[in-house]
């Protein structure tokens, strides 16, 4: 039996940002933090693996808000710990 590989669409950061109505910097940060399933090419460019034609904007926006909230909490905790 021959191996069958499923094709997974791969997008660049600008392509993904356009598709999700986001910005380059937000998408790049999501790649770097592991929020998006992505990898770097040998040339250092991010490639995002997309399932089912991408993530709906509402889900992506909700995740970004949650990340921002958690980052703010971590900064607050760090400041508190530095003063202990």
MARMITOR-599583 format. One record per atom (N, C-alpha, C, O): atom name; x negated, y negated, z; residue in three letters; residue number from 1. Coordinates in nm, 3 decimals, padded with zeros to 5 digits. Layout:
// residues N
+------+---------+---------+---------+---------+------+
! sedo !      px !      py !      pz ! drenkol ! nufi !
+------+---------+---------+---------+---------+------+
!   CA !       X !       Y !       Z !     ALA !  NUM !
...
+------+---------+---------+---------+---------+------+
END
This chain:
// residues 84
+------+---------+---------+---------+---------+------+
! sedo !      px !      py !      pz ! drenkol ! nufi !
+------+---------+---------+---------+---------+------+
!    N ! -00.085 !  00.119 !  00.000 !     UNK !    1 !
!   CA !  00.000 !  00.000 !  00.000 !     UNK !    1 !
!    C ! -00.089 ! -00.124 !  00.000 !     UNK !    1 !
!    O ! -00.188 ! -00.129 !  00.073 !     UNK !    1 !
!    N ! -00.055 ! -00.220 ! -00.078 !     UNK !    2 !
!   CA ! -00.133 ! -00.343 ! -00.092 !     UNK !    2 !
!    C ! -00.097 ! -00.442 !  00.018 !     UNK !    2 !
!    O !  00.021 ! -00.459 !  00.053 !     UNK !    2 !
!    N ! -00.200 ! -00.509 !  00.074 !     UNK !    3 !
!   CA ! -00.175 ! -00.611 !  00.176 !     UNK !    3 !
!    C ! -00.101 ! -00.729 !  00.114 !     UNK !    3 !
!    O ! -00.136 ! -00.777 !  00.007 !     UNK !    3 !
!    N !  00.002 ! -00.773 !  00.183 !     UNK !    4 !
!   CA !  00.077 ! -00.889 !  00.138 !     UNK !    4 !
!    C !  00.054 ! -01.000 !  00.239 !     UNK !    4 !
!    O !  00.081 ! -00.983 !  00.358 !     UNK !    4 !
!    N !  00.003 ! -01.111 !  00.192 !     UNK !    5 !
!   CA ! -00.023 ! -01.225 !  00.281 !     UNK !    5 !
!    C !  00.082 ! -01.332 !  00.255 !     UNK !    5 !
!    O !  00.111 ! -01.367 !  00.140 !     UNK !    5 !
!    N !  00.138 ! -01.382 !  00.364 !     UNK !    6 !
!   CA !  00.236 ! -01.489 !  00.353 !     UNK !    6 !
!    C !  00.163 ! -01.622 !  00.335 !     UNK !    6 !
!    O !  00.068 ! -01.652 !  00.408 !     UNK !    6 !
!    N !  00.207 ! -01.700 !  00.242 !     UNK !    7 !
!   CA !  00.147 ! -01.831 !  00.219 !     UNK !    7 !
!    C !  00.200 ! -01.929 !  00.323 !     UNK !    7 !
!    O !  00.321 ! -01.944 !  00.341 !     UNK !    7 !
!    N !  00.109 ! -01.995 !  00.391 !     UNK !    8 !
!   CA !  00.145 ! -02.097 !  00.490 !     UNK !    8 !
!    C !  00.105 ! -02.231 !  00.431 !     UNK !    8 !
!    O ! -00.012 ! -02.253 !  00.401 !     UNK !    8 !
!    N !  00.202 ! -02.322 !  00.415 !     UNK !    9 !
!   CA !  00.167 ! -02.454 !  00.363 !     UNK !    9 !
!    C !  00.065 ! -02.523 !  00.454 !     UNK !    9 !
!    O !  00.073 ! -02.516 !  00.576 !     UNK !    9 !
!    N ! -00.030 ! -02.589 !  00.391 !     UNK !   10 !
!   CA ! -00.133 ! -02.663 !  00.464 !     UNK !   10 !
!    C ! -00.129 ! -02.808 !  00.418 !     UNK !   10 !
!    O ! -00.132 ! -02.837 !  00.298 !     UNK !   10 !
!    N ! -00.121 ! -02.900 !  00.514 !     UNK !   11 !
!   CA ! -00.113 ! -03.042 !  00.483 !     UNK !   11 !
!    C ! -00.232 ! -03.117 !  00.542 !     UNK !   11 !
!    O ! -00.290 ! -03.076 !  00.642 !     UNK !   11 !
!    N ! -00.265 ! -03.228 !  00.479 !     UNK !   12 !
!   CA ! -00.365 ! -03.319 !  00.534 !     UNK !   12 !
!    C ! -00.293 ! -03.408 !  00.636 !     UNK !   12 !
!    O ! -00.171 ! -03.408 !  00.645 !     UNK !   12 !
!    N ! -00.372 ! -03.484 !  00.712 !     UNK !   13 !
!   CA ! -00.310 ! -03.575 !  00.809 !     UNK !   13 !
!    C ! -00.220 ! -03.678 !  00.741 !     UNK !   13 !
!    O ! -00.107 ! -03.698 !  00.787 !     UNK !   13 !
!    N ! -00.263 ! -03.744 !  00.633 !     UNK !   14 !
!   CA ! -00.173 ! -03.840 !  00.569 !     UNK !   14 !
!    C ! -00.044 ! -03.776 !  00.516 !     UNK !   14 !
!    O !  00.063 ! -03.836 !  00.524 !     UNK !   14 !
!    N ! -00.055 ! -03.656 !  00.462 !     UNK !   15 !
!   CA !  00.065 ! -03.587 !  00.412 !     UNK !   15 !
!    C !  00.161 ! -03.555 !  00.525 !     UNK !   15 !
!    O !  00.282 ! -03.575 !  00.513 !     UNK !   15 !
!    N !  00.106 ! -03.506 !  00.637 !     UNK !   16 !
!   CA !  00.190 ! -03.472 !  00.751 !     UNK !   16 !
!    C !  00.252 ! -03.597 !  00.812 !     UNK !   16 !
!    O !  00.370 ! -03.598 !  00.849 !     UNK !   16 !
!    N !  00.172 ! -03.703 !  00.823 !     UNK !   17 !
!   CA !  00.223 ! -03.829 !  00.879 !     UNK !   17 !
!    C !  00.339 ! -03.882 !  00.795 !     UNK !   17 !
!    O !  00.439 ! -03.929 !  00.849 !     UNK !   17 !
!    N !  00.325 ! -03.875 !  00.665 !     UNK !   18 !
!   CA !  00.432 ! -03.922 !  00.576 !     UNK !   18 !
!    C !  00.557 ! -03.836 !  00.592 !     UNK !   18 !
!    O !  00.668 ! -03.888 !  00.598 !     UNK !   18 !
!    N !  00.537 ! -03.706 !  00.599 !     UNK !   19 !
!   CA !  00.651 ! -03.614 !  00.610 !     UNK !   19 !
!    C !  00.725 ! -03.630 !  00.742 !     UNK !   19 !
!    O !  00.847 ! -03.614 !  00.747 !     UNK !   19 !
!    N !  00.653 ! -03.662 !  00.848 !     UNK !   20 !
!   CA !  00.715 ! -03.673 !  00.981 !     UNK !   20 !
!    C !  00.743 ! -03.818 !  01.023 !     UNK !   20 !
!    O !  00.789 ! -03.843 !  01.134 !     UNK !   20 !
!    N !  00.715 ! -03.910 !  00.933 !     UNK !   21 !
!   CA !  00.735 ! -04.054 !  00.961 !     UNK !   21 !
!    C !  00.655 ! -04.098 !  01.083 !     UNK !   21 !
!    O !  00.704 ! -04.172 !  01.168 !     UNK !   21 !
!    N !  00.532 ! -04.052 !  01.090 !     UNK !   22 !
!   CA !  00.443 ! -04.085 !  01.200 !     UNK !   22 !
!    C !  00.324 ! -04.165 !  01.146 !     UNK !   22 !
!    O !  00.323 ! -04.205 !  01.030 !     UNK !   22 !
!    N !  00.226 ! -04.186 !  01.230 !     UNK !   23 !
!   CA !  00.106 ! -04.258 !  01.186 !     UNK !   23 !
!    C ! -00.012 ! -04.161 !  01.180 !     UNK !   23 !
!    O ! -00.012 ! -04.055 !  01.242 !     UNK !   23 !
!    N ! -00.112 ! -04.202 !  01.105 !     UNK !   24 !
!   CA ! -00.233 ! -04.122 !  01.091 !     UNK !   24 !
!    C ! -00.295 ! -04.095 !  01.228 !     UNK !   24 !
!    O ! -00.331 ! -03.982 !  01.259 !     UNK !   24 !
!    N ! -00.307 ! -04.200 !  01.309 !     UNK !   25 !
!   CA ! -00.374 ! -04.185 !  01.439 !     UNK !   25 !
!    C ! -00.297 ! -04.092 !  01.533 !     UNK !   25 !
!    O ! -00.359 ! -04.015 !  01.607 !     UNK !   25 !
!    N ! -00.165 ! -04.097 !  01.532 !     UNK !   26 !
!   CA ! -00.087 ! -04.009 !  01.619 !     UNK !   26 !
!    C ! -00.101 ! -03.863 !  01.576 !     UNK !   26 !
!    O ! -00.114 ! -03.773 !  01.659 !     UNK !   26 !
!    N ! -00.098 ! -03.840 !  01.445 !     UNK !   27 !
!   CA ! -00.111 ! -03.703 !  01.395 !     UNK !   27 !
!    C ! -00.251 ! -03.651 !  01.424 !     UNK !   27 !
!    O ! -00.267 ! -03.536 !  01.465 !     UNK !   27 !
!    N ! -00.352 ! -03.734 !  01.404 !     UNK !   28 !
!   CA ! -00.489 ! -03.692 !  01.431 !     UNK !   28 !
!    C ! -00.506 ! -03.657 !  01.578 !     UNK !   28 !
!    O ! -00.568 ! -03.556 !  01.612 !     UNK !   28 !
!    N ! -00.451 ! -03.739 !  01.667 !     UNK !   29 !
!   CA ! -00.459 ! -03.712 !  01.810 !     UNK !   29 !
!    C ! -00.389 ! -03.580 !  01.844 !     UNK !   29 !
!    O ! -00.436 ! -03.505 !  01.930 !     UNK !   29 !
!    N ! -00.279 ! -03.551 !  01.777 !     UNK !   30 !
!   CA ! -00.208 ! -03.425 !  01.800 !     UNK !   30 !
!    C ! -00.289 ! -03.306 !  01.752 !     UNK !   30 !
!    O ! -00.284 ! -03.198 !  01.812 !     UNK !   30 !
!    N ! -00.363 ! -03.325 !  01.645 !     UNK !   31 !
!   CA ! -00.453 ! -03.219 !  01.596 !     UNK !   31 !
!    C ! -00.565 ! -03.195 !  01.696 !     UNK !   31 !
!    O ! -00.595 ! -03.081 !  01.731 !     UNK !   31 !
!    N ! -00.625 ! -03.303 !  01.741 !     UNK !   32 !
!   CA ! -00.739 ! -03.294 !  01.834 !     UNK !   32 !
!    C ! -00.699 ! -03.234 !  01.968 !     UNK !   32 !
!    O ! -00.779 ! -03.163 !  02.030 !     UNK !   32 !
!    N ! -00.578 ! -03.262 !  02.013 !     UNK !   33 !
!   CA ! -00.534 ! -03.211 !  02.143 !     UNK !   33 !
!    C ! -00.475 ! -03.070 !  02.135 !     UNK !   33 !
!    O ! -00.448 ! -03.008 !  02.238 !     UNK !   33 !
!    N ! -00.455 ! -03.020 !  02.013 !     UNK !   34 !
!   CA ! -00.400 ! -02.886 !  01.997 !     UNK !   34 !
!    C ! -00.249 ! -02.881 !  01.994 !     UNK !   34 !
!    O ! -00.191 ! -02.772 !  01.992 !     UNK !   34 !
!    N ! -00.183 ! -02.995 !  01.992 !     UNK !   35 !
!   CA ! -00.037 ! -02.997 !  01.986 !     UNK !   35 !
!    C !  00.010 ! -02.943 !  01.852 !     UNK !   35 !
!    O !  00.109 ! -02.869 !  01.845 !     UNK !   35 !
!    N ! -00.061 ! -02.979 !  01.746 !     UNK !   36 !
!   CA ! -00.029 ! -02.927 !  01.614 !     UNK !   36 !
!    C ! -00.123 ! -02.812 !  01.580 !     UNK !   36 !
!    O ! -00.241 ! -02.816 !  01.614 !     UNK !   36 !
!    N ! -00.071 ! -02.709 !  01.513 !     UNK !   37 !
!   CA ! -00.158 ! -02.599 !  01.471 !     UNK !   37 !
!    C ! -00.244 ! -02.645 !  01.354 !     UNK !   37 !
!    O ! -00.197 ! -02.652 !  01.241 !     UNK !   37 !
!    N ! -00.368 ! -02.678 !  01.382 !     UNK !   38 !
!   CA ! -00.455 ! -02.735 !  01.279 !     UNK !   38 !
!    C ! -00.598 ! -02.685 !  01.297 !     UNK !   38 !
!    O ! -00.635 ! -02.632 !  01.402 !     UNK !   38 !
!    N ! -00.676 ! -02.704 !  01.194 !     UNK !   39 !
!   CA ! -00.818 ! -02.668 !  01.199 !     UNK !   39 !
!    C ! -00.896 ! -02.771 !  01.118 !     UNK !   39 !
!    O ! -00.840 ! -02.844 !  01.036 !     UNK !   39 !
!    N ! -01.027 ! -02.775 !  01.142 !     UNK !   40 !
!   CA ! -01.114 ! -02.865 !  01.068 !     UNK !   40 !
!    C ! -01.183 ! -02.789 !  00.956 !     UNK !   40 !
!    O ! -01.226 ! -02.675 !  00.975 !     UNK !   40 !
!    N ! -01.194 ! -02.852 !  00.841 !     UNK !   41 !
!   CA ! -01.267 ! -02.793 !  00.729 !     UNK !   41 !
!    C ! -01.416 ! -02.810 !  00.755 !     UNK !   41 !
!    O ! -01.456 ! -02.878 !  00.850 !     UNK !   41 !
!    N ! -01.498 ! -02.748 !  00.672 !     UNK !   42 !
!   CA ! -01.642 ! -02.763 !  00.686 !     UNK !   42 !
!    C ! -01.682 ! -02.910 !  00.670 !     UNK !   42 !
!    O ! -01.783 ! -02.953 !  00.726 !     UNK !   42 !
!    N ! -01.606 ! -02.986 !  00.594 !     UNK !   43 !
!   CA ! -01.633 ! -03.127 !  00.575 !     UNK !   43 !
!    C ! -01.581 ! -03.216 !  00.687 !     UNK !   43 !
!    O ! -01.598 ! -03.337 !  00.682 !     UNK !   43 !
!    N ! -01.517 ! -03.154 !  00.789 !     UNK !   44 !
!   CA ! -01.469 ! -03.230 !  00.904 !     UNK !   44 !
!    C ! -01.330 ! -03.287 !  00.889 !     UNK !   44 !
!    O ! -01.287 ! -03.369 !  00.971 !     UNK !   44 !
!    N ! -01.257 ! -03.246 !  00.787 !     UNK !   45 !
!   CA ! -01.121 ! -03.295 !  00.765 !     UNK !   45 !
!    C ! -01.020 ! -03.201 !  00.831 !     UNK !   45 !
!    O ! -01.035 ! -03.079 !  00.825 !     UNK !   45 !
!    N ! -00.919 ! -03.259 !  00.892 !     UNK !   46 !
!   CA ! -00.814 ! -03.178 !  00.955 !     UNK !   46 !
!    C ! -00.719 ! -03.123 !  00.851 !     UNK !   46 !
!    O ! -00.685 ! -03.191 !  00.754 !     UNK !   46 !
!    N ! -00.677 ! -02.999 !  00.870 !     UNK !   47 !
!   CA ! -00.574 ! -02.935 !  00.789 !     UNK !   47 !
!    C ! -00.470 ! -02.881 !  00.886 !     UNK !   47 !
!    O ! -00.503 ! -02.812 !  00.982 !     UNK !   47 !
!    N ! -00.344 ! -02.913 !  00.860 !     UNK !   48 !
!   CA ! -00.235 ! -02.877 !  00.949 !     UNK !   48 !
!    C ! -00.155 ! -02.764 !  00.887 !     UNK !   48 !
!    O ! -00.111 ! -02.772 !  00.772 !     UNK !   48 !
!    N ! -00.138 ! -02.658 !  00.964 !     UNK !   49 !
!   CA ! -00.060 ! -02.543 !  00.919 !     UNK !   49 !
!    C !  00.088 ! -02.573 !  00.945 !     UNK !   49 !
!    O !  00.127 ! -02.603 !  01.058 !     UNK !   49 !
!    N !  00.167 ! -02.564 !  00.842 !     UNK !   50 !
!   CA !  00.308 ! -02.601 !  00.853 !     UNK !   50 !
!    C !  00.396 ! -02.478 !  00.832 !     UNK !   50 !
!    O !  00.380 ! -02.404 !  00.735 !     UNK !   50 !
!    N !  00.487 ! -02.459 !  00.923 !     UNK !   51 !
!   CA !  00.581 ! -02.348 !  00.913 !     UNK !   51 !
!    C !  00.720 ! -02.406 !  00.886 !     UNK !   51 !
!    O !  00.759 ! -02.506 !  00.947 !     UNK !   51 !
!    N !  00.792 ! -02.346 !  00.797 !     UNK !   52 !
!   CA !  00.929 ! -02.387 !  00.766 !     UNK !   52 !
!    C !  00.937 ! -02.534 !  00.723 !     UNK !   52 !
!    O !  01.027 ! -02.606 !  00.767 !     UNK !   52 !
!    N !  00.845 ! -02.577 !  00.640 !     UNK !   53 !
!   CA !  00.844 ! -02.713 !  00.585 !     UNK !   53 !
!    C !  00.827 ! -02.822 !  00.688 !     UNK !   53 !
!    O !  00.875 ! -02.934 !  00.667 !     UNK !   53 !
!    N !  00.761 ! -02.794 !  00.797 !     UNK !   54 !
!   CA !  00.729 ! -02.899 !  00.893 !     UNK !   54 !
!    C !  00.816 ! -02.899 !  01.017 !     UNK !   54 !
!    O !  00.909 ! -02.820 !  01.031 !     UNK !   54 !
!    N !  00.782 ! -02.989 !  01.105 !     UNK !   55 !
!   CA !  00.854 ! -03.004 !  01.231 !     UNK !   55 !
!    C !  00.954 ! -03.117 !  01.215 !     UNK !   55 !
!    O !  00.920 ! -03.223 !  01.163 !     UNK !   55 !
!    N !  01.078 ! -03.095 !  01.258 !     UNK !   56 !
!   CA !  01.175 ! -03.205 !  01.250 !     UNK !   56 !
!    C !  01.125 ! -03.327 !  01.328 !     UNK !   56 !
!    O !  01.065 ! -03.314 !  01.435 !     UNK !   56 !
!    N !  01.151 ! -03.444 !  01.275 !     UNK !   57 !
!   CA !  01.104 ! -03.568 !  01.334 !     UNK !   57 !
!    C !  01.144 ! -03.580 !  01.480 !     UNK !   57 !
!    O !  01.065 ! -03.625 !  01.563 !     UNK !   57 !
!    N !  01.266 ! -03.542 !  01.514 !     UNK !   58 !
!   CA !  01.315 ! -03.557 !  01.649 !     UNK !   58 !
!    C !  01.231 ! -03.475 !  01.748 !     UNK !   58 !
!    O !  01.202 ! -03.522 !  01.859 !     UNK !   58 !
!    N !  01.193 ! -03.355 !  01.710 !     UNK !   59 !
!   CA !  01.113 ! -03.270 !  01.797 !     UNK !   59 !
!    C !  00.973 ! -03.327 !  01.812 !     UNK !   59 !
!    O !  00.917 ! -03.330 !  01.922 !     UNK !   59 !
!    N !  00.917 ! -03.372 !  01.701 !     UNK !   60 !
!   CA !  00.782 ! -03.429 !  01.704 !     UNK !   60 !
!    C !  00.779 ! -03.555 !  01.790 !     UNK !   60 !
!    O !  00.689 ! -03.572 !  01.872 !     UNK !   60 !
!    N !  00.878 ! -03.642 !  01.772 !     UNK !   61 !
!   CA !  00.884 ! -03.766 !  01.850 !     UNK !   61 !
!    C !  00.900 ! -03.736 !  01.999 !     UNK !   61 !
!    O !  00.837 ! -03.802 !  02.082 !     UNK !   61 !
!    N !  00.982 ! -03.639 !  02.032 !     UNK !   62 !
!   CA !  01.002 ! -03.601 !  02.172 !     UNK !   62 !
!    C !  00.872 ! -03.550 !  02.232 !     UNK !   62 !
!    O !  00.838 ! -03.583 !  02.346 !     UNK !   62 !
!    N !  00.798 ! -03.469 !  02.156 !     UNK !   63 !
!   CA !  00.671 ! -03.416 !  02.205 !     UNK !   63 !
!    C !  00.570 ! -03.529 !  02.226 !     UNK !   63 !
!    O !  00.496 ! -03.528 !  02.325 !     UNK !   63 !
!    N !  00.565 ! -03.625 !  02.135 !     UNK !   64 !
!   CA !  00.472 ! -03.737 !  02.150 !     UNK !   64 !
!    C !  00.505 ! -03.820 !  02.273 !     UNK !   64 !
!    O !  00.415 ! -03.865 !  02.344 !     UNK !   64 !
!    N !  00.634 ! -03.842 !  02.299 !     UNK !   65 !
!   CA !  00.673 ! -03.916 !  02.419 !     UNK !   65 !
!    C !  00.632 ! -03.842 !  02.545 !     UNK !   65 !
!    O !  00.585 ! -03.902 !  02.641 !     UNK !   65 !
!    N !  00.649 ! -03.712 !  02.544 !     UNK !   66 !
!   CA !  00.612 ! -03.631 !  02.660 !     UNK !   66 !
!    C !  00.460 ! -03.635 !  02.682 !     UNK !   66 !
!    O !  00.414 ! -03.646 !  02.795 !     UNK !   66 !
!    N !  00.385 ! -03.627 !  02.574 !     UNK !   67 !
!   CA !  00.240 ! -03.633 !  02.584 !     UNK !   67 !
!    C !  00.196 ! -03.768 !  02.641 !     UNK !   67 !
!    O !  00.110 ! -03.774 !  02.728 !     UNK !   67 !
!    N !  00.256 ! -03.876 !  02.591 !     UNK !   68 !
!   CA !  00.222 ! -04.009 !  02.642 !     UNK !   68 !
!    C !  00.253 ! -04.021 !  02.790 !     UNK !   68 !
!    O !  00.174 ! -04.078 !  02.866 !     UNK !   68 !
!    N !  00.367 ! -03.967 !  02.832 !     UNK !   69 !
!   CA !  00.406 ! -03.970 !  02.972 !     UNK !   69 !
!    C !  00.304 ! -03.893 !  03.057 !     UNK !   69 !
!    O !  00.261 ! -03.942 !  03.162 !     UNK !   69 !
!    N !  00.266 ! -03.774 !  03.011 !     UNK !   70 !
!   CA !  00.171 ! -03.693 !  03.087 !     UNK !   70 !
!    C !  00.032 ! -03.756 !  03.091 !     UNK !   70 !
!    O ! -00.037 ! -03.748 !  03.192 !     UNK !   70 !
!    N ! -00.009 ! -03.819 !  02.981 !     UNK !   71 !
!   CA ! -00.138 ! -03.889 !  02.981 !     UNK !   71 !
!    C ! -00.139 ! -04.002 !  03.082 !     UNK !   71 !
!    O ! -00.239 ! -04.021 !  03.151 !     UNK !   71 !
!    N ! -00.030 ! -04.076 !  03.091 !     UNK !   72 !
!   CA ! -00.021 ! -04.185 !  03.188 !     UNK !   72 !
!    C ! -00.029 ! -04.131 !  03.331 !     UNK !   72 !
!    O ! -00.094 ! -04.189 !  03.417 !     UNK !   72 !
!    N !  00.039 ! -04.019 !  03.356 !     UNK !   73 !
!   CA !  00.035 ! -03.958 !  03.489 !     UNK !   73 !
!    C ! -00.107 ! -03.912 !  03.523 !     UNK !   73 !
!    O ! -00.153 ! -03.931 !  03.635 !     UNK !   73 !
!    N ! -00.175 ! -03.852 !  03.426 !     UNK !   74 !
!   CA ! -00.312 ! -03.807 !  03.450 !     UNK !   74 !
!    C ! -00.406 ! -03.924 !  03.479 !     UNK !   74 !
!    O ! -00.494 ! -03.912 !  03.565 !     UNK !   74 !
!    N ! -00.389 ! -04.035 !  03.409 !     UNK !   75 !
!   CA ! -00.471 ! -04.154 !  03.434 !     UNK !   75 !
!    C ! -00.447 ! -04.206 !  03.575 !     UNK !   75 !
!    O ! -00.540 ! -04.245 !  03.644 !     UNK !   75 !
!    N ! -00.321 ! -04.205 !  03.617 !     UNK !   76 !
!   CA ! -00.287 ! -04.250 !  03.753 !     UNK !   76 !
!    C ! -00.350 ! -04.159 !  03.857 !     UNK !   76 !
!    O ! -00.406 ! -04.207 !  03.956 !     UNK !   76 !
!    N ! -00.341 ! -04.030 !  03.835 !     UNK !   77 !
!   CA ! -00.398 ! -03.934 !  03.928 !     UNK !   77 !
!    C ! -00.550 ! -03.949 !  03.934 !     UNK !   77 !
!    O ! -00.610 ! -03.941 !  04.041 !     UNK !   77 !
!    N ! -00.612 ! -03.970 !  03.820 !     UNK !   78 !
!   CA ! -00.757 ! -03.988 !  03.816 !     UNK !   78 !
!    C ! -00.798 ! -04.111 !  03.895 !     UNK !   78 !
!    O ! -00.895 ! -04.107 !  03.970 !     UNK !   78 !
!    N ! -00.724 ! -04.221 !  03.877 !     UNK !   79 !
!   CA ! -00.756 ! -04.344 !  03.950 !     UNK !   79 !
!    C ! -00.742 ! -04.323 !  04.101 !     UNK !   79 !
!    O ! -00.822 ! -04.375 !  04.179 !     UNK !   79 !
!    N ! -00.641 ! -04.249 !  04.142 !     UNK !   80 !
!   CA ! -00.620 ! -04.223 !  04.284 !     UNK !   80 !
!    C ! -00.736 ! -04.140 !  04.338 !     UNK !   80 !
!    O ! -00.790 ! -04.168 !  04.445 !     UNK !   80 !
!    N ! -00.773 ! -04.036 !  04.263 !     UNK !   81 !
!   CA ! -00.881 ! -03.948 !  04.308 !     UNK !   81 !
!    C ! -01.016 ! -04.018 !  04.314 !     UNK !   81 !
!    O ! -01.099 ! -03.987 !  04.399 !     UNK !   81 !
!    N ! -01.037 ! -04.111 !  04.224 !     UNK !   82 !
!   CA ! -01.163 ! -04.187 !  04.225 !     UNK !   82 !
!    C ! -01.176 ! -04.276 !  04.346 !     UNK !   82 !
!    O ! -01.287 ! -04.310 !  04.387 !     UNK !   82 !
!    N ! -01.062 ! -04.315 !  04.405 !     UNK !   83 !
!   CA ! -01.063 ! -04.403 !  04.522 !     UNK !   83 !
!    C ! -01.058 ! -04.327 !  04.654 !     UNK !   83 !
!    O ! -01.054 ! -04.388 !  04.761 !     UNK !   83 !
!    N ! -01.058 ! -04.195 !  04.646 !     UNK !   84 !
!   CA ! -01.052 ! -04.115 !  04.770 !     UNK !   84 !
!    C ! -01.190 ! -04.095 !  04.825 !     UNK !   84 !
!    O ! -01.206 ! -04.030 !  04.929 !     UNK !   84 !
+------+---------+---------+---------+---------+------+
END
